[in-house]
Amino acid sequence: MPRRPRLLLLNGALAGNGGNTAAALAAARRRLVRNAAVETLTRAEAFADTPAGGALRGDLPPALVEALARADGFLFGTGTHWDGWSSVLQQFLEMATPLEGTSAWLGKPAAVVVTEHSVGGKAVLSRLQGVLVTLGCGLPPMSGLVLSRAALLAAAQDPAAARDFWSRSDLGVVCHNLLTAARVRAQPWKAWPVDRADFRGRWLEA
Ligand SMILES: Cc1cc2nc3c(=O)[nH]c(=O)nc-3n(C[C@H](O)[C@H](O)[C@H](O)COP(=O)(O)O)c2cc1C
């Protein structure tokens, strides 16, 4: 019987629970719950108990830190906003910086779903995957997907021509590969030294 991993779905979308990314993550969740214990956090819940100025102080709420710690793997979701990921996901990454290279991330697989209207999502996906690897995560094969409104419209118009475009059904592959990677017990990964004391320090004189 394969191990039943714990997966954390992190919805970093601007529109929170009511948006397009939430719809994609809900579809992923339906697939994943068959074989994993799945927890979903949206920015609204995750940052709910952040004190004023928390983002600038860079502290994640304790409940979110605990959710990261107990997860065996992650599925991140965001929209595309002016060629970038959402500001709330950016805020999350800034707040998660003290955990860089720690056991919260180290060696845990991270999958990513990006939604977009038409352009910029692939660059968001690739850059986000780069950040996640630098935090300490691993990337399973074929675990990053861009769901594009333009591609869905094209597929509705001409399914044969759009056969090679990413579609909702590719979520199945993303979920499968995330699950497969999350079942593997942690390897003895190492983290390089990380400045935990002064990484917000000023380094330029006026
Ligand atoms: C402020 C803003 C900027 C956006 N910029 C882009 C963009 O650069 N490229 C794109 O394809 N879609 C863009 N979109 C569309 C969103 O990426 C798309 O609707 C996405 O699914 C939104 O995710 P959400 O509903 O989960 O928040 C933008 C939407 C907003 C609100």
PDBQT file of the ligand as one rigid body, heavy atoms in Angstrom, charges set to zero:
ROOT
HETATM    1  C1  LIG A 301      -4.508  43.421 -12.293  1.00  0.00    +0.000 C 
HETATM    2  C2  LIG A 301      -4.557  42.270 -13.262  1.00  0.00    +0.000 A 
HETATM    3  C3  LIG A 301      -3.509  42.065 -14.125  1.00  0.00    +0.000 A 
HETATM    4  C4  LIG A 301      -3.533  41.001 -15.023  1.00  0.00    +0.000 A 
HETATM    5  N1  LIG A 301      -2.466  40.809 -15.866  1.00  0.00    +0.000 NA
HETATM    6  C5  LIG A 301      -2.479  39.779 -16.734  1.00  0.00    +0.000 A 
HETATM    7  C6  LIG A 301      -1.365  39.545 -17.606  1.00  0.00    +0.000 A 
HETATM    8  O1  LIG A 301      -0.348  40.246 -17.571  1.00  0.00    +0.000 OA
HETATM    9  N2  LIG A 301      -1.463  38.517 -18.480  1.00  0.00    +0.000 N 
HETATM   10  C7  LIG A 301      -2.556  37.705 -18.557  1.00  0.00    +0.000 A 
HETATM   11  O2  LIG A 301      -2.604  36.796 -19.380  1.00  0.00    +0.000 OA
HETATM   12  N3  LIG A 301      -3.616  37.867 -17.718  1.00  0.00    +0.000 NA
HETATM   13  C8  LIG A 301      -3.598  38.885 -16.819  1.00  0.00    +0.000 A 
HETATM   14  N4  LIG A 301      -4.650  39.053 -15.945  1.00  0.00    +0.000 N 
HETATM   15  C9  LIG A 301      -5.737  38.034 -15.923  1.00  0.00    +0.000 C 
HETATM   16  C10 LIG A 301      -5.529  37.058 -14.761  1.00  0.00    +0.000 C 
HETATM   17  O3  LIG A 301      -4.225  36.506 -14.760  1.00  0.00    +0.000 OA
HETATM   18  C11 LIG A 301      -6.485  35.872 -14.831  1.00  0.00    +0.000 C 
HETATM   19  O4  LIG A 301      -7.829  36.301 -14.895  1.00  0.00    +0.000 OA
HETATM   20  C12 LIG A 301      -6.274  34.961 -13.641  1.00  0.00    +0.000 C 
HETATM   21  O5  LIG A 301      -7.009  33.783 -13.847  1.00  0.00    +0.000 OA
HETATM   22  C13 LIG A 301      -6.693  35.618 -12.329  1.00  0.00    +0.000 C 
HETATM   23  O6  LIG A 301      -6.586  34.688 -11.284  1.00  0.00    +0.000 OA
HETATM   24  P1  LIG A 301      -7.584  34.682 -10.035  1.00  0.00    +0.000 P 
HETATM   25  O7  LIG A 301      -8.986  34.804 -10.580  1.00  0.00    +0.000 OA
HETATM   26  O8  LIG A 301      -7.347  33.392  -9.354  1.00  0.00    +0.000 OA
HETATM   27  O9  LIG A 301      -7.171  35.846  -9.185  1.00  0.00    +0.000 OA
HETATM   28  C14 LIG A 301      -4.641  40.112 -15.053  1.00  0.00    +0.000 A 
HETATM   29  C15 LIG A 301      -5.702  40.326 -14.150  1.00  0.00    +0.000 A 
HETATM   30  C16 LIG A 301      -5.666  41.381 -13.269  1.00  0.00    +0.000 A 
HETATM   31  C17 LIG A 301      -6.819  41.561 -12.303  1.00  0.00    +0.000 C 
ENDROOT
TORSDOF 0
